[in-house]
């Protein structure tokens, strides 16, 4: 460090004020939005402000949000995985089959997570090995994985999961704090550290900003992308365990539409759909907002179809907002 | 003078930090082919873009048939009778041949709609007059590159262009197709068009051109009749050393072989490439654009896979399957396409610099920001990077400073061999000098440098030895002692030694 100032030009680490940029960030806006919806909900329904209602509310997003954590990393690299909900269906179906042949609870969990990882690895192989675009591959596997579930189950369903297994989806760790919520918070912390404080996370951002230059900089782009697709598979498998345990049954239509909600959480959380930027904190806040909104609408007896209209509109708005904002700033400049 | 079709006088054009054209003039005569000759970066492309309405000159005037014109848009250039045929033809694959020929000036019927029948017939007539053997009704994408050139020529004929600019039209053609193109050039000449022919290949210039104009460093340095001028005279005009840039003097202390490349071959790009780089040496790679130099370097860097051959680094055979492997072994590459391959735009300076060195700055895979900033600061300050802070986004830096970020990134990995591909292309004079000086420093510290460059002064000013490539082969490896620029140009372009002329 001593001889480097010989050129007479010193470069500071940063010029902008980190506190100021944190206050003006997308995340702080999300906090305000979450608070506003929370207040609106408590006025809209007398049943909302109750510890058990709030606990129920978390079940609205934990499974999807677990997937959104991994999806965030995939989208930051400029890829997408639309097969996640179908991975849940396949993993859940395989758990049901395992149950039929007498698997115990640890075995069921292993099957769910294992199938998830395998599905993710299959996606990853097609995308990084055969160089196919991820949007095409995962639309294909979206049909493929769920199709297998339908072939196995037809219009039947698997039931009779053991009580020790149901705990994963229905149990409480402490007071009104569910196992699902605790697991999500732990995973969110892990993903936060991985994305923002490790070499791996740094490379994920580099790939999203410019995959070619990242490769030219010695980043093993394909390997990292493969790992990320396995990771979304794993998280989908985990979500399959929770959801199956919570519902107590497996139907082939399980988790339909989860992929859109997960993508919406990621994008609402401030992750650029074009890749290269985003934060885990934003995704967690977005998950909370989605949970608050859908739960609030549910308390008001708004039908499911309206909610799906709402989620679709939200997805378009949050993708359009940054683009409109940029256009507005360019016109001003 | 009255029969001049196009006259340029006093044309100047500058870009931030770069003077692309300075007070140049050019005359084009009807029924004659004028060659525009110059090294890469001499200003030929800028001139073509000025003539086709893409760039506006800062100064000077353009006259078509004696009348001063301004060309604010591509359409106005086309209206003035100027059309260009590019190296990679700019046509529309999904449209039919006739549509391509008449795009923008299609015949119309009384209702103002496109008169498809007339268009098709006229297009076919034009093509038949050229003996092109093309059906005007088929989609353009069904044609090969040579036939596409014919369509471009037909378009030039149909718009009644007075001036046809051909920008390296033969670069992608086979010998037979080139012969067909020559016939067309004759046809255009007979039609009284004025043709500007841009080419690096001396054989074709001497074959079809009547006059020549030579550019060097953005200035017009000579013109005349081809048949009155011996080849070496033109070469001399082309390469005459520019005096405004002085290369660092250095005492080369050259050690043993560090990198040895043996019989490297690629299915399509290059064949049987062998060379070695020694410790403390700058090895220059000279050749025309497309000679395969970058492709060889990217293969050594693990970016492209080779068919056969061996790479030996410090006595150990290596087979890099990816850049990551090459970097680990100690070979780094500064790519020519800085914006696409060099810097990660959208990320700050320090993240660009630390990316390949993260394993060094982190502990157990966890980032340590203080170490990272220190690393970035050490290397960027050594290169005298001009930025406001290390968190500045690289996309806001000038080309020269982006290049410094790329070089800093690689130096931080403590490499053994650094490959620089056109290291000073498109960067300002000041940064150029800084990069050159730094290369001198690197070798004095015992690094080995491979420098791919198309700029003769740079090759002659920096290299200890020069490898000349042509069409995927190494033609010769020369010691840079009393090396004449003419020799390199001859070898690179494939001109026979000192003809009797």
Interface residues (C-beta under 8 A of the other chain):
Chain A: X1 X4 X5 X7 X9 X10 X11 X12 X13 X14 X15 X16 X193 X197 X198 X199 X200 X201 X202 X203 X205 X206 X209 X210 X212 X213 X214 X215 X216 X217 X218 X219 X220 X276 X277
Chain B: X303 X322 X323 X324 X326 X327 X328 X333 X335 X340 X341 X342 X343 X344 X345 X346 X347 X349 X350 X351 X352 X354 X355 X356 X358 X359 X362 X365 X366 X367 X373 X374 X377 X378 X380 X381 X382 X384 X385 X386 X387 X388 X389 X390 X391 X392 X409 X413
